[in-house]
Amino acid sequence: MEKKPFPPKELQKSWWWRQKEIRRNGVNGVDWPAAEIAARNYELLRRSPAGKGFDKSYLQLSRDELMVIHALWVTPTKRPYRYAFNRKEYQEKGWTPIFENQHRQWNLRLADKTLIVEFIREIRLLRKIQKIRPQHPLKGQKYRGVSWRYIEILDRMASAYKKPFSASDRHMASVARRDAIKYANQYKRALAEWRNAPNPLAKFEALTQAESM
């Protein structure tokens, strides 16, 4: 039985990255836009034969699954913070130090402005000690995000919506399929390491090693 034409608007309903709220404010609960490339890679791997078992979209993933994905594809230096479970990271240059006997607490009853001023003062002091200059945003340039076109082309080609595809589109689809398989294999390995780790500390160390690969 021949499939009916797949209306583009109906196809686009599954493309959550096009939602106005997400395009404006990003995905809640994650470090967006730093995590956008991880979200794109995950959605791309789902389109590969090796990723058919991953039915959940990025928005439906559990906290642990998100942690594995972000460890794989979010550049650590772009994150505003990290969880340091490896002792080698406690005094790593470029990050605030961790002291095992530290007992400082922040006063949550104070106004945000007061806390921000004190926090920034301490960060600047630590930068001075480590002789680190902060990165400056590029003036006049807007963050463009990552390209989701690879996924959208694959979805169009897989649907019953038949649209003439250019040579450029076909080449992009070929690249997308190759990358999708690569990302699927990376994610499967990382997920297996995470699930087989005996304790939370070992899990975080496994993810740290995956980041450096």
N, C-alpha and C positions, 0 to 999 in steps of 0.2 A: 504493500500500500504506500502510495507516494505521500510524503510529508507535505503538510500545508506550509506556505511561506511563514517565516518567523518574523513578526514585526520588529523592527529595530528598537522601538520603545519598550516592548515587552522584554527583549533581550537585555536591555540596559537596566532593568529592575534588579538584576543580580549584581550589578556593578556598584557595590556600596561606596566605593571611593569617589563616585560622582555625586553623592548626596551633598546637598548644599551645606548642611551643618558640618559635615566632615571636611569639606573643602575650605570652609571658613575657619573652623576651630580645631580640626584634627580629631583623632580618636581619643575618647576619654579614657583615663586610667593608664596610659602609656606615655613614654617620652616622645611625643610627636613634635616636629617632623623627623627627628632622628630615626625613629622606628619605621618610617614609611618604606624604606628600601627593604626592610625585613618583611613587612606586610606584602609588598609587591612580589618578592621572591617566593613567599609561601603560596600566594594565590597562583603564581606561575607554575610552581611544582605540582599543584593540584590538577593542572591541565595535561600532565605527562602520563604515559602508561604506568610509570613507576609510582605515581601519586594518586592513583584511582581510589585507594582506600581512605584517603583523607577527605571525608565528606564535609567537615565543618569549615566554614569560612574563617578568616582571620578574626572577625568580630566575635565568633562563637568559641574561640579557644580558651582553655583553662589557664590559670595563672602559671602553672608549671610548663605548659606547652608554649606559652608566650616567652617564658624565661629562656627556654631552649632556643627558640627562634631568634630572639634578640641577641643572645650570646653568639650566635653564628654570624649574623649579618649587620649588627649595629656597631659602628666604629666606637671602641671604648672611649677614646679621647673626646668624643663629641657628647658624651653623656654628662649631665650635671653632677651625677653621683654614681657610686657603685657599692656593692657589698663586698668587703674585703674579708675573705675567710682564709686566704693563704698568708702565712706570716711574712713571706717575701714582699707582700704588698703593703705591709703596715707602714713602712717608711719610704715608700717609692716616691721618687721625685715627680712632681706634677700633681700630686694628690695630697689632701690634708692628712697629717699623721694620725695614727691610731695608737692609743696608750691603753694597755690592759688594765691599769689601775685608775683610769679616768672616771670621775664620778660627777662630772658637771651635768646639770640639768637646765633646760631652757624654761623660762617663766612664761607659760602659755597664757597667763592672764593679761600680759602686757599687749599694747596695741601693735599691729603688724609693723607699722612704721618704725617703732622703737626697736623691735627685734631685727628688722632688716638692716637698720643702721649699724647695730652692733655686729651682725653677721658679716656685713661687707667690710667693716673695720678689721675684723679678724682675718678674713680672706686676703685682704691687701697686705696685712702684716706677714702672712705665710708666703705670699708671692715674693715679697721683698727678701725674706730669709732664703728662699730657694732660687732667687734671681730669675724669676719667670715673668715674662710680659704677657698680659692677656691678649687674646685674639680680638681684633677689631672687626665689626661687621663692615662689609663692603657698601660704601655709600652709593645710593641711587640704583641699587640692584635689588630686585625682589626675589625671594625664594621661590623657585619654580617647581620644586618637588621632583620626584622621580617619574619616569614615563610608564604609564599603564597601557600604552598602545599595543605592546606585545600581546598582553592577555586579551585585549579586546579583539584583536585580529584573529587570534586562535578561536575565540568564542564565536565570532562571525563565521569563520570557515567551518566550524563544527556544527553550526546550526543549519536549519533548513532555509535560512535567509540567504538567498543567492545574490551576491553583489559582485560585479566584475572587480577582480583584484589586479592591481598593477604588479609589475615585476618587482618593484620596491617592496610592496606588501608581501609578496611571496617570499622574498629574501628575508624580510623581517620575521615571518612566520617560521622559517627554517632555523633562524638564530634562536627564536623563542623556544622552539621544541628542544633544541640542544641544551639550552640553559635550564629548561624545566627539568630535564633528566638529571643534570648535574646537581641542581638544588635539591631534588627529591632524594638523591643518594646521600648528600650531605646531611639532610635533615634526619633521614632514617638512622644513620650512624650516630648522630648526636643524641637522638631520642633513645636509642638502645643503650648508650653509655649512661644516660640519665637514669633510665629505669633499672639498670643493673648495679648502680652505685649502692653500696651498703648503708650509707647514712647521708644526711643533708650536707655535711662538710665535704664529703667525697663527691657529691653531686656538683657542688659549686666549683670544686677544683677541676672536675671533668669539663665543665663548661668553660673555665678559664683556659684550659689547655686547648679546647676547641677554638676559642677566639684567636689564639696565636698561630693556628695552622694556616 
